[in-house]
Amino acid sequence: MILTNRQYFSTAQLKLIEDKIFQGKANEILHLVPTNRKVRSLKKEIIDKSPAQAVSVLPSETIFTLAEKLFSVEKPLSLASEAASSVLLKKAFQKNKLEYFRSFSKSIPQGSLDRIRSLFSEYKRSGITYDFLLKDLDNVEGMDRQKLFELATVFASYSELLSQLHLYEIGDIILEVNDLSLKEIAERFKKLFGLVNIIYAFGYSEFSNPEITFLKTLSALPGINFYINLDYESSNRGLFSSAGEMKDKFEQNGFYPYSFPQKNGNNEFKTFLSGSLFNDKQSDKKLKDDGSVVFLPAKDREDEIVQIAKEIKTLLTEKNVLPNEICVAFHLIQN
């Protein structure tokens, strides 16, 4: 599925992306992918497809690295190291009079420190603020209420200490860029990617609210065609529930969804899974029994986990399968 802010879309627009690569115009496309490893892999793929396998500029970024570069156009960026953030988090606990976390004013176990630091990082990535946490207090009672209030207080102090030292965390960068005007972002983008006229994001299964806001701004840049390729099958919400939620959020932000036939490379198994796996609706489609699918019956959940672990070990140690080539799918992980 393609998400775009344009009211018209055809697969010819996607073909234009491939054509530009084959014509040696890859510098006119900014690819957005989820990880730095995917950036490296993508650059190799584009070079292999380009004329004479030579490309001078390959605009490929993650959402964070793009936000980081846009932010850094006007002033240098100092990311807080793990050591620095740990010291500041300890200070944040020490500067507040706490009841639930009163023991943390003297010393904090490293495990607890790491978990709270990760929690605060996730708050920032999700756009959760001190005020938001205070509003959430109405939904909790007793010691849980006290715990949440103190976490919110420490979170505010921690963020303030980082700000005083002009240090940033990953979640801060996108929030800072989202505070810029469209004109400011357009000027910075032009300095960095003067030849780009297409932004194409793919490989993502979810986006945080600040990331959606950032992408919405990018889609409004003058002279830019913006597309998000979301792996989503509307007839199978059970498998694509997370992607479905993303689609709904983008629609609420003015994007239009367009379905088009997915290229599964004549992979019947992949096509079957997309339409049928975890789908409550019964399908008449059946897979050919060519030995590629094996059912491993288990006595109970514990036995099932043991069998899966043994199979993974066999693939890794005896068949030289790479870890990133293995997928373990569960319908309901929380169970």
Secondary structure, DSSP 8 states (H G I E B T S, - for coil): -EEESSS---HHHHHHHHHHHHTT-GGGEEEE-S-HHHHHHHHHHHHHHSGGG--S---EE-HHHHHHHHHHTTS---B--HHHHHHHHHHHHHTS--STTGGGGT---HHHHHHHHHHHHHHHHTT--HHHHHHHGGG--HHHHHHHHHHHHHHHHHHHHHHHTT-B-HHHHHHHHHTS-HHHHHHHHHHH-TT--EEEEES-S---HHHHHHHHHHHTSTT-EEEEE----TT-TTTSHHHHHHHHHHHHTT-EEE------TT-HHHHHHHHHTT-SS--------SSS------SSHHHHHHHHHHHHHHHHHTS---GGG-----S-TT-
